[in-house]
């Protein structure tokens, strides 16, 4: 049984504790044996199940509602602890429609949020380009105004849910100003003429990923999210909310790795005694437990800060993501080590976690980018 004492911390209200309890019960009943063999089919099924369970209603906020980051983090932590692909399915629904929740018109929200929050439509967030990952200002995909339409041309890559999504939030250069100030965001349904899946991308922990190509793809001007030239603001506002949730997913992976390690050392015998009796093993367990609790404190500090009114939590979210993802990698690596040869055998949970965690140190701002963000804000605070 994972440690749940953190739910008593003052970051949470009774509504968060009730949600965590309900999701734990649901996850135990629904995520015990998710078949990852066909990753597209698995993700579609997970989105449908999460929608039917009511969990996706937290992934987007319509008029008069707000995204509660503590709730998002609790859901991602819990799902990640049970099944990495379930966490992915939930997270992409939130990230994919985050811009619609925060910047969408009432019409855009009414069209898409009921579908994505019920699991009847899958969403995606299309920001990264072949030559620009974290450096969004270097994006070159264009959106040219032509009468009542915008014409999209260019490519996006490493797009989660690419190939299975029904709707994409796409960022393109509209040219109001150089660099980051000349980008805009658009709601783009799948299947439009000129919009194609150029390539499916295979990675070490299977997820639906794709490279997208746009060739004279027309969308109405009403598809724009926010005002012309506000695309960078839209993207950063979404990432400011969801970056803490990446840290929460890493925390969920680390908690599961610690649980698996504790079970292993309690049952594995060495020289007639449990592995847990060795002082060196106890030292490793202490380090793992410390990393898990420290990560949890940073994750829920960032989430609480955002929920209690902070306009931006760039520094707090960057600290949470950097520490949680890096330390989760170490916790999981130690869990593999404590499993010995079984730790690298396909089908073992710790082997799956070892593959699951690696991408989290890269996407939504790689670790070194987070260091730059933290340093920048720290130096600004010094005047």
N, C-alpha and C positions, 0 to 999 in steps of 0.2 A: 504494500500500500504506500503510495507516494506521500511525502510530507505535505500536509495541507495547513500547517500552522500559520503560514504566511497570510492566509485569508483573514486572520485576526488583526493584522496590521492596520493602522489608522488610515491607510490609503483607500480603504474600501468601505462601502456602505452595505447595509443588509441586502440591498438588491443585487449587489455583486456576488455576495456569498450564496444567495439563493440561485443565481444564474450558474455559478460554478458547480454547485451541487447537482443541479438539473442536467447540466451538460455532461458531467462525469458519469451519471447514470445512463444517459443516452449513448455516450461514446462507448461505454462498456458493452452495451447491448448491440450496437451497430457496427463497430469498427474492429471487432476481434479478428476478422479474417478477410480483409479487403484484398481482392485479387488484382494485382498490379500487372498481370500478364499483358493485357491490352490497355495501355495507359489512357488512350482517348476514351474508351468505353468506361474505364474506371472513374475518370474525372467527371464524365457526364452523369454517371450514376451517383457519385458522391454529391455533386451539386444538387441533383434532384432530391436526394435523401436529406441533405442539410436544409433545403428549402421546405420539405415536408415536415421536418422536425421543428421548424420555426426559427432556426439559428441564423439564417441568412437575413432575417429582418434587421439584424444589427449591422449588416454590412453596408447599408446605405441609409441616408437620412433625407426625407422629403421636406416639403414646406413646413415650417414650424418645429422641425425636429433638429437634433444635433447628433453628430457622431460622438459616442462616448468611448474614449480611447482606452480606459481601463477595461471596459467590456470587450473591446476588440482584442486587447492583450490577453485577457483571461481565456477567451475562446481560442485564440491561436496557441497559447501555451498548452491548453488541455488537449486540443486536437493533435498537436505535434507530438505530445507524449504518447498518444495512442497510435497515430498513423500519419506519416509525413505527407502523403498524398491528400489526405483529408484536410490537413492544414493548408496545403497549396490551394485546394479547391475553394475553401472559404476565403483565403487571403486575396485571391485574384478577383473574386466577386467584389470585394471591397475596394481594392486598388483600381480595378477596371471602371467602376462607376463612382469612384471618389470625387472626380471632377464634376460629375453630374449632380452629386449630392451637395457639393460646396458652391458650384457656380452655374448649375443648370437653370434654365427658365422653368416656370411651372409646367409648360407644355413638355419640355424634355424630361423632366422628372416624372410626369404623369405617364409618359410613353414607356420609359425604360425601367424605372425603379420597381414598379409592381412585378415586372417580369423577372428581374435579377434577384429581388429579395424573396421571391417564391421558388426560385430554382428553375423557372421555365425558360430562362435565357441565360447564356454564359457571356461574361464580359472580359475585356482585355484592355491593357494600358500600353499604348504603342508610342514610346518615347525614344528608345535607343536606336542609333543608326550605325552603319558599319564603321564610320570614322569618328563617332562621338558616343561615348558611353556616359561617364559622369560629367563630361564637359558638354552640357546641353547647349551652350551658346554656339557650339560649332555645328549644330544641326543644319543640314542643307536641303532637306525635302521641302518642296515649295507648295504653296496654295495661292493660285493666281485668281483674282476676282474677274469674273466674266459675267456681266449682267447680274442676274439674281443668284448666281452660283459661284462656288469656288472650285477650281480645277486642281486636283492633287497630283503631284508627280514626285517620285522618289522611292526610297526603300527604308524599311525599319527592320531591325533584327533582334534576336534573342527575346522575342515577344512571347511571354507566357500566355497560354491558351490560344496561341496562334494556330489556326487551322480548325479549331472547334468552337471559337467564340461566335456569338451572334451579333455582338456590338463591340466596337473598338473606340477608345478615346485616342485620337491621333493628333500629334503635334507637328506643325509644318510652318515654314517661314513665309509670312505674309509681307514682310519687308517694311514695316513702319519705321524701323530704326535698325542700326547694325547690332549684331550679336544677339544677346538674350532678349533685347527689347523688341525684336522683330518677329517673334514667334506667336502663333495662335493655336488654339485647341479646337478640335471638331469631334462631334459624335458621328461615327461612320458605321452604318450597318454592314454586316458581311454580305457578300454576293453582289455588290454594286458593279456595274460594268467598269473595267479598268482597275479593279482591285483583285489581286490574286495572291495565293500562297506560293511564294517562289521556291521555298525549300523548308523541309522539316528538319529540325536539329536534334541530334541524339546526345545525351549527356549521361554522366555516371549514375545519377539518381533519376530515373526516367520521369519526365514531365512533358506535357505537350508544349513544345516550343517551335517557333517558326520565324522565317524571314519573309517579310511582306513586301510586295511590289505594287506601286500605284502608277498607272500610265493613263493620264488624262481622265482620271476618275472624278466625276462631278458630284458635288454635294451641295444642297441649297445653303444659302447664306444663313438660314435659320439653324443650321447644324453647328454653328460656332458656339463654343462655351466661353462666356465672358465677352470682353470687348476685343477688337482687333489689337494685336500686339501684347495681349495679356497672357499668352501661352506659358511663358516662363513662370509668371506668378501663379498660374493655375497648377503647373507641375510641382513647383516647390511647396505650395500649400498642401497638396495631396500627399507628397512625400513626407512633409513635416508631421502629418497625422500618422501615416502608416509605417514610418521608419521604426518607431518604437515597437510596433507589432512584429517586425522582423526579429528584433531582440527577444521578444516574448516567445516566438517560435523556437529560437535557439535555446532559450531557457527550458522549454518543454522537452526538446531533444536531450539536453543535459540531465534533466530530472530522470528521464527514462533510463539513460545510460547509468546513472548512479544506482537506480533501483535494480537494474540488471546485474550490476557489479556486486551489490550487496547480497543478492540471491546467490550468485556464483561463489563468493568467498565463504558463505555460510554452509554451502553444500559440498564444495570441493575439498577433498582430503589431501594433505601433504604430510608425509611421515606420520600418518596415523592421527593427525589433528586437522581441524578445519583451517583453511587458508586464512581465515579471519584472525587466527591467533598470532600470526606473524606481525611483529611491530612495524616492519616496513610497509606491509599491506595496510595496516591501520593508518599509517602516515599518509598513504595515497588517498585513503577514504576521507581523511580530514581535509586534504587539499581539495578534493572534489566537492565536498559539502560546503566548504568556504566559498568556492567559485560559484556554486549554485545560489547560495544566499546573497552574495554580493551582486550577482547579476540581477536577481529578483528585485533587490532594493533599487538598482539603477533603472530597471524597466518600469517599475510602478511609480517611482518618483517622476519620471518623464511623463507617464500617462496622467498621473494626478495633477501635475503642473499644467498640462494642456487642458484638462477637464475643468480646472478651477479658474480658468479665464485668461491664461497666457496667450497672447496673440501668436507667438512663435516659440517653439521649444527646440530650436536647431541644436544648441549646445547639449541640452539634456538628452535629446534623442540620439545624437551622435555618440555621446558617451555610452548610452545604453546599448546601442547597436555594436559599437566597437568591442566593448568589454564582453558582452554576452556571447557574441559569435566567436570571438577568439578563444574565450575560456571554455565555451561548449566544445570546441574542437579538441581542447586538451582533456576535458573530462571524458569525452567519448573515446579518445585515443587510449586513455588509461583503462577504461572499461574493456576495450579490446585486448589490451595487454593482460589484464587480470583473467581474461577468458582463455589465454594461451592460444593454442592452435584453433580451437573452436571459434575464436574471435574473428578470424578471417574467412570462415566458412560461409558460403552462400546459404542464406536461409536463417542465419543467426540474427537476432534483433540488433546486436551491437554492430554487426557488419553493415546492416542496412542504415543504421544511424551514422556510421562513418562516412557513407556516401551521401546521405541526406544533408549533413551539416556543411559540407564544403562550399556549396554555392552561396550560402548565406553570408559568407565573408566577402562576397563580390557584389551581389545584386543590391539595388537601391543604395548605392554608394559603397565602394570598396573600402576596406579597412583603412588604407592610407589616406583616402579622401576624408574619412571621418576624423582622422588625426589632424588634417588641415583645418577642418571646420572647428574642432575643439580648440586648436591653437589660436585661430583667428578670433574666436569669441573670448577666449581667455585674455588675449592681449588687448582687445577692445575694452574689456572691463577694467583694465589697468589705466586706461586713458591714453 
